[in-house]
Amino acid sequence: MHPEMKVFNKIVELQNQLFEDRKQGKEIGFVPTMGALHEGHASLVRRSVKENVVTVVSVFVNPTQFNDKNDLKNYPRTLEADCKLLEKTFDEETEKTKSTVSKSIYVLAPTVEEMYPTPDTRQFEYPPISTVMEGAHRPGHFNGVCQVVSRLFYIVKPLRAYFGEKDWQQIAVVKAMVRQLGLPVQIVECEIVRDSDGLARSSRNTLLAPDERAIAPTIYKALKESIAYAKTHTVQETHDKVVGDINSVDGLDVEYFSIVDGNTLQNVQSWDDSPYVVGCITVYCGKTPIRLIDHIKYKE
């Protein structure tokens, strides 16, 4: 195991370590993940290592945010490979920044029983942000996200927490939760990392068969092309074009495409309704099928 990297299965052991780090005035950054790490996660870790002395990465497939038992069962779990990626990312970033401060990276990989010794019955609801789009199509999803993220924030007590913009609605919900609970953590939003063909990096991409992986980039292509189209067409026409372009590909099926105000997440009827407009999409890809999400900013 890497000298600056430690893996913790027990929450109290991580807390004891962080207590010592805090006593020495070390700033702590946190990257919450469900594992199956890829370059998107690595970009969050790099940012945290650059900005903090200690970086904590949680690897935990959280059962309370899945409303589909099959999705939970099939979600990839690759802890050994995850640790290798984290070691490599940590080495590259510390080498690049040539920091004189000795930095550390900790992995928290608890069991479900360790994370939830008793059922978490807390309810989190932040309408309208949490009740539209993913909130409407995956009942209970954001409540589960808030349960686990709040628990992790209480455990780690980070100064900064890093989230990828791919899960764009999730960031809005987490920010609402942080405000409500009065947590002293800064939420740092990091840009989507894409493959060379435009597909947003996601742990679910590993579940795509080769023929499914080949058609998945159509999603971002349709979104990107719609930016120019939107300049001379209405919101509804733009919506219909994106959905039509993606659904015309055999094996892709749009669950929803919402063009919304970037702050309230409410649908806009006209481009003039808001200075900040985002298109959020969820598409089923393939026979199994795999659920892929993405978004595009029309005005910001």
Salt bridges, closest charged atoms under 4 A:
GLU4 OE1 - HIS2 ND1 3.21
GLU20 OE1 - LYS23 NZ 3.61
ASP21 OD1 - LYS26 NZ 3.65
GLU27 OE1 - ARG160 NH1 3.10
GLU39 OE2 - ARG46 NH2 2.11
GLU51 OE2 - ARG47 NE 2.66
ASP71 OD2 - ARG204 NH2 2.83
GLU80 OE2 - LYS84 NZ 3.68
ASP91 OD1 - HIS2 NE2 2.54
GLU92 OE2 - LYS88 NZ 3.15
GLU93 OE1 - LYS96 NZ 3.55
GLU95 OE2 - LYS98 NZ 2.98
GLU114 OE1 - LYS10 NZ 3.71
ASP120 OD2 - ARG122 NH2 2.77
GLU134 OE1 - ARG138 NH1 3.59
GLU134 OE1 - ARG291 NH1 2.80
GLU165 OE1 - LYS297 NZ 3.40
ASP167 OD1 - LYS166 NZ 3.71
GLU189 OE2 - LYS175 NZ 2.30
ASP195 OD1 - ARG201 NE 2.09
ASP195 OD2 - ARG213 NH2 2.85
ASP197 OD2 - ARG213 NH1 2.96
ASP211 OD2 - LYS287 NZ 3.56
GLU225 OE2 - LYS221 NZ 3.14
ASP240 OD1 - HIS239 ND1 2.94
ASP245 OD2 - LYS241 NZ 2.99
GLU255 OE1 - ARG291 NH2 2.71
ASP294 OD2 - ARG194 NH1 2.87
GLU300 OE1 - LYS297 NZ 3.99
